[in-house]
Amino acid sequence: MDYSRLTRTDTTAFASESSHIVIADVRGSTAAILDGRFREVNLAGAACVAAIRNVYSPEAVPYVFGGDGATFLVEDSELEKCLSILRGVQGIVRDTLFLRLTVGHMSIKEIRERGGEVRYGFVHWAQKDSLPYFRGDGIALAEQEIKRRDDDDRGPIDSNVLNANVEGLSCKHLPFESTRGRVLSLVVQPFGEVDEIDATLNQIFQVLSEDGELDRLRPVSPRNTHRPILSPNWRIEARVQSRGLGFISLLKAHIRTVVESFLGYIFIRFNIKNPILGDPLYYQARMLQQSDWIKMDGCLRLVLDATPDEEKKIIDLLDRLSFENKVIYGFYTSSSTVMTCHFQSGITDQHTHFIDGFGGGLTQAATDLKSKARNRGLFKNRLSVV
């Protein structure tokens, strides 16, 4: 996987003038996480991506999962359809997870009129699936403006849950315990001109690769993958799949979730080839490769399984870059990683797996970043992180 593409602006394209940044965000996510509901928060954010992926390919509507929400780049011709889908997810999240999901958008034209920019690119990990990423300060600008509009309008959610198809969304694995030290969740906001940001990101990736292949830091691996017959989160997953449509729908979702979990366990445990996963050994290898432990939406978001020495090197570098006013960052440590999945087909490698640190690592890291930014007086229009 060529994650070095994230460090090079020349691997990206400018977002078209006729497109929009659409942001779905769990409001009050930090409070929910502190209340122990980080799996619900992750599911809410992943449900947004799943509903869009069930209609559009990542190339048609690029996205980035942020832990407690997601960001999308949508052409004007598809905007109303995408908003209708995400408003359906709003209703599902409200009725089944009891969380408040906000959805808003800002046009690229308006972002550029305010001095911002958005570029996008892809890390290709399968013939029919890829990891989109965004570069530029326009995402932060849009995020701040969308939150301002939401604060000004706290009316009821006008949503139809039938507009959102969240099929394939699941969380069937146990947490992936650290095998190297502890899990480090990082959110890094770079500053400067395009070439300066490229250089800063390149420095970060050089340090990440200093002691070996970058993949050694991947927090999910065959050594710490454990899929039980039935996940502890199966009831939450079933609630979301029911879309809050009543008792019969919930009963059907419970039965389907249990049957799918049991069959999946049997297929993988006994390596039985089947028309859903295909070759279970191959699928599990692809699952680990097609996990978004490195992502970028203007901020670099990392979930790493690092040794104490590696963690010190990374934090020392970020402290130095922060002192030089090249970045501001936040971090959070935990003992494990959690994965939320969107599965379409194991045969065609159409599946993606959303990674976060246990206990809402990315949201906690973003909160740390926000605190540091306030202390340094850096909260301006171009810096906005939940």
C-alpha positions in Angstrom: 0.0 0.0 0.0 1.6 3.3 -1.1 0.7 5.6 1.8 3.4 8.0 0.7 0.9 9.3 -1.8 -0.7 11.3 1.1 2.6 13.3 1.4 2.6 14.4 -2.2 0.3 17.0 -3.6 1.1 15.9 -7.1 -0.9 12.7 -6.5 -4.1 14.7 -6.0 -6.6 16.5 -8.2 -8.4 19.7 -7.4 -12.0 19.3 -6.4 -14.3 20.6 -9.2 -15.9 24.0 -8.8 -19.3 22.3 -9.1 -18.8 19.9 -6.1 -19.5 20.2 -2.4 -18.0 19.1 0.9 -20.6 17.3 2.9 -19.9 16.6 6.5 -21.8 14.2 8.9 -20.8 14.6 12.5 -22.0 13.2 15.8 -22.6 16.1 18.1 -21.7 15.5 21.7 -19.4 12.6 20.7 -16.8 13.4 23.4 -19.5 13.2 26.1 -20.9 10.0 24.7 -17.4 8.5 24.5 -16.7 9.5 28.1 -20.0 7.7 29.0 -18.6 4.5 27.5 -20.5 4.7 24.2 -17.6 4.8 21.8 -18.8 1.8 19.8 -22.1 3.6 19.1 -20.3 6.7 18.1 -18.1 4.7 15.7 -21.1 2.9 14.3 -22.9 6.2 13.6 -19.9 7.6 11.7 -19.4 4.3 9.8 -23.2 4.1 9.0 -22.8 7.3 7.0 -20.1 5.9 4.9 -21.8 2.5 4.5 -25.0 4.2 3.3 -23.1 6.2 0.7 -21.0 3.2 -0.4 -24.1 1.2 -1.0 -25.0 3.6 -3.7 -21.7 5.1 -4.9 -18.2 3.8 -5.4 -15.4 5.6 -3.5 -14.2 7.1 -6.8 -17.7 8.6 -7.5 -18.1 10.0 -4.0 -14.8 10.1 -2.1 -15.0 10.0 1.7 -12.9 9.9 4.9 -14.1 8.3 8.1 -13.2 10.4 11.1 -14.2 8.2 14.1 -17.3 10.3 15.0 -18.4 11.2 11.6 -17.3 11.3 7.9 -16.5 13.8 5.2 -17.6 13.4 1.5 -16.9 15.2 -1.8 -20.1 15.3 -3.8 -20.8 16.6 -7.3 -23.6 19.1 -7.5 -25.7 16.7 -9.6 -25.6 14.1 -6.8 -25.9 16.5 -3.8 -29.6 16.2 -3.1 -29.5 12.4 -3.3 -26.5 12.2 -1.0 -28.1 14.6 1.5 -31.3 12.5 1.4 -29.3 9.3 2.2 -27.4 11.0 5.0 -30.6 12.5 6.5 -31.9 9.0 6.5 -28.8 7.9 8.5 -29.6 10.9 10.9 -33.0 9.3 11.6 -31.4 5.8 12.1 -28.8 7.2 14.5 -31.4 9.1 16.4 -33.9 6.2 16.7 -31.4 3.3 17.3 -28.3 4.8 18.8 -29.9 7.7 20.5 -27.2 10.1 19.3 -27.5 13.4 17.4 -26.0 13.3 13.9 -25.7 16.6 12.0 -25.4 16.8 8.3 -24.3 19.9 6.3 -22.5 21.0 3.2 -20.5 23.8 1.7 -19.7 24.3 -2.0 -16.1 24.2 -3.2 -16.9 27.5 -4.9 -17.7 29.1 -1.6 -14.7 27.5 0.1 -12.4 29.0 -2.6 -14.0 32.4 -2.3 -13.0 32.3 1.4 -9.4 31.4 0.5 -9.6 27.6 1.2 -8.7 24.7 -1.1 -9.6 21.0 -1.4 -7.7 18.3 -3.3 -8.4 14.6 -3.3 -6.7 11.4 -4.2 -6.8 7.6 -3.7 -4.7 4.9 -2.3 -5.7 1.9 -4.4 -5.9 -1.3 -2.4 -8.2 -3.4 -4.7 -9.4 -3.4 -8.2 -12.9 -2.3 -7.2 -12.2 -0.5 -3.9 -9.8 2.2 -2.7 -9.0 4.5 0.2 -9.9 8.2 -0.7 -8.1 11.1 1.0 -8.3 14.9 1.1 -5.6 17.5 1.2 -6.0 21.2 1.8 -7.5 23.5 4.5 -11.0 23.7 2.9 -12.3 20.7 4.9 -11.6 22.6 8.2 -13.1 25.7 6.8 -16.3 23.8 5.7 -16.5 22.0 9.1 -16.5 25.2 11.0 -19.1 26.9 8.8 -21.4 23.8 8.9 -21.2 23.7 12.7 -22.0 27.4 12.9 -25.1 26.9 10.7 -26.1 23.9 12.8 -25.8 25.9 16.0 -28.0 28.6 14.4 -30.7 26.1 13.4 -31.5 23.4 16.1 -34.9 22.5 14.5 -36.2 18.9 14.3 -34.5 16.4 11.9 -36.5 16.0 8.7 -35.4 12.5 7.8 -36.8 9.3 6.2 -34.8 6.3 7.4 -36.0 4.3 4.3 -33.7 6.6 2.2 -30.6 5.0 3.9 -29.5 1.5 3.2 -26.9 0.5 5.8 -26.6 -3.2 4.8 -23.2 -4.6 5.2 -22.4 -2.5 8.3 -21.1 -4.6 11.1 -18.7 -4.9 14.1 -18.1 -8.6 14.5 -14.5 -8.6 15.8 -13.2 -8.3 19.4 -10.9 -5.4 20.0 -7.4 -5.9 18.5 -5.0 -5.9 21.5 -1.7 -4.2 21.0 1.1 -6.7 20.3 4.0 -4.2 20.4 3.4 -1.8 23.3 0.2 0.3 23.1 -2.1 1.9 20.5 -1.4 5.5 19.7 -4.2 7.5 18.1 -3.0 10.8 16.5 -4.6 13.7 14.7 -2.1 16.1 13.1 -3.0 19.4 11.5 -0.2 20.7 9.3 0.4 24.4 8.4 2.1 26.3 5.6 2.2 26.4 1.9 1.5 23.3 -0.2 5.2 22.4 -0.6 5.9 23.1 3.1 3.1 20.7 4.1 4.4 18.1 1.7 7.8 18.3 3.4 6.3 18.1 6.9 4.2 15.1 6.0 7.2 13.5 4.4 9.2 14.0 7.7 6.4 12.3 9.6 6.4 9.3 7.3 10.2 9.1 7.4 10.1 8.7 11.1 7.3 6.2 11.0 9.4 4.1 8.6 12.7 4.6 10.4 12.8 1.3 12.2 11.3 -0.9 9.5 8.4 -1.2 7.1 5.5 1.1 7.8 3.2 -1.9 7.9 4.7 -3.0 11.2 2.7 -0.2 12.9 -0.6 -1.4 11.5 -2.7 -2.1 14.6 -4.6 -5.0 13.1 -2.8 -8.2 12.2 -3.3 -12.0 12.1 -1.7 -12.2 15.6 -4.5 -10.1 17.3 -7.5 -10.9 15.1 -10.3 -12.6 17.1 -13.8 -13.1 15.8 -16.1 -14.8 18.3 -19.3 -16.7 17.4 -21.2 -13.6 18.5 -19.8 -10.2 19.0 -20.5 -8.4 22.3 -21.9 -5.6 20.1 -24.3 -7.7 18.1 -27.4 -6.1 19.6 -26.2 -2.6 18.8 -25.5 -3.7 15.2 -28.9 -5.3 14.9 -30.6 -2.1 16.2 -28.9 -0.1 13.5 -29.8 -2.7 10.8 -33.5 -2.5 11.9 -33.4 1.2 11.1 -35.8 1.8 14.0 -38.7 0.5 12.0 -40.4 -1.3 14.9 -40.5 -4.6 16.7 -40.8 -6.9 13.7 -37.9 -5.2 11.9 -35.8 -5.4 15.0 -36.6 -9.1 15.5 -35.6 -9.8 11.9 -32.4 -7.9 12.3 -31.6 -9.8 15.5 -32.1 -13.2 13.7 -30.1 -12.1 10.6 -27.2 -10.7 12.7 -27.0 -14.0 14.8 -27.2 -16.2 11.7 -24.6 -14.1 9.7 -22.3 -14.1 12.7 -22.5 -17.8 13.2 -22.0 -18.6 9.5 -19.1 -16.2 9.2 -17.5 -17.8 12.3 -17.9 -21.3 10.8 -16.6 -20.3 7.4 -13.5 -18.7 8.8 -12.9 -21.2 11.6 -12.9 -24.1 9.2 -11.7 -22.3 6.1 -14.8 -23.1 4.1 -14.9 -21.4 0.7 -18.3 -19.8 0.1 -20.1 -17.4 -2.2 -20.1 -14.6 0.4 -16.5 -14.3 1.6 -14.9 -16.4 -1.1 -11.7 -17.9 0.3 -11.8 -17.1 4.0 -8.0 -17.0 4.4 -7.7 -14.6 1.4 -10.6 -12.5 2.7 -9.0 -12.1 6.2 -5.7 -11.0 4.6 -7.5 -8.5 2.5 -9.6 -7.3 5.5 -6.4 -6.4 7.3 -4.9 -4.6 4.2 -8.2 -2.8 3.5 -8.3 -1.1 6.9 -8.0 2.7 7.2 -5.5 3.0 10.0 -3.9 5.8 8.0 -6.3 8.5 6.6 -6.3 12.1 5.7 -9.0 14.8 5.5 -6.8 17.8 5.7 -5.7 16.4 9.1 -3.5 13.3 9.1 -5.2 10.7 11.3 -3.2 7.7 12.4 -3.9 4.7 14.6 -0.6 2.9 15.3 0.5 -0.1 17.3 3.9 1.3 18.5 6.7 0.2 20.9 7.6 2.7 23.6 10.7 3.7 21.7 8.7 4.3 18.5 6.1 6.3 20.4 8.8 8.5 21.9 10.3 9.2 18.4 6.9 10.1 16.9 5.9 12.4 19.8 9.4 14.0 19.9 9.1 14.8 16.2 5.6 16.2 16.5 6.7 18.3 19.5 9.6 19.7 17.4 7.3 20.4 14.4 4.8 22.0 16.8 7.5 24.2 18.3 8.4 25.3 14.7 4.7 26.1 14.1 4.5 23.5 11.3 1.8 21.4 13.0 -0.4 21.1 15.9 -1.4 17.7 17.1 -3.4 15.7 19.6 -2.9 12.1 20.7 -4.5 9.4 22.9 -3.2 6.1 24.0 -5.1 2.8 24.6 -4.4 -0.9 24.9 -6.3 -1.9 21.8 -7.9 -1.0 18.5 -11.5 -1.3 17.4 -12.8 -2.1 13.8 -16.1 -1.3 12.2 -16.7 -2.9 8.9 -18.6 -2.3 5.7 -18.9 -5.5 3.7 -20.2 -5.7 0.1 -18.4 -8.7 -1.4 -15.4 -10.8 -0.5 -15.2 -12.2 -4.0 -14.6 -8.8 -5.6 -12.7 -7.3 -2.6 -15.4 -4.7 -2.1 -15.1 -4.1 1.7 -13.5 -1.6 3.9 -12.7 -1.6 7.6 -12.8 1.6 9.7 -10.2 1.8 12.4 -10.2 3.7 15.7 -8.4 3.5 19.0 -10.3 1.8 21.8 -12.3 4.3 23.8 -12.8 6.7 20.9 -9.1 7.3 20.2 -9.4 9.6 17.2 -12.1 11.7 18.9 -10.0 12.0 22.1 -6.9 12.9 20.0 -8.9 15.6 18.2 -10.1 16.9 21.6 -6.5 17.1 22.7 -5.6 19.0 19.5 -8.4 21.4 20.1 -7.2 22.1 23.7 -3.7 22.8 22.5 -4.9 25.0 19.7 -6.9 27.1 22.2 -4.0 27.4 24.6 -1.8 28.6 21.7 -4.5 31.0 20.3 -4.6 29.1 17.0 -8.4 28.8 16.7 -8.9 30.7 13.5 -11.1 30.0 10.5 -8.7 27.4 9.1 -8.5 25.2 12.3 -11.6 23.5 13.4 -11.6 20.0 14.9 -14.3 18.3 17.0 
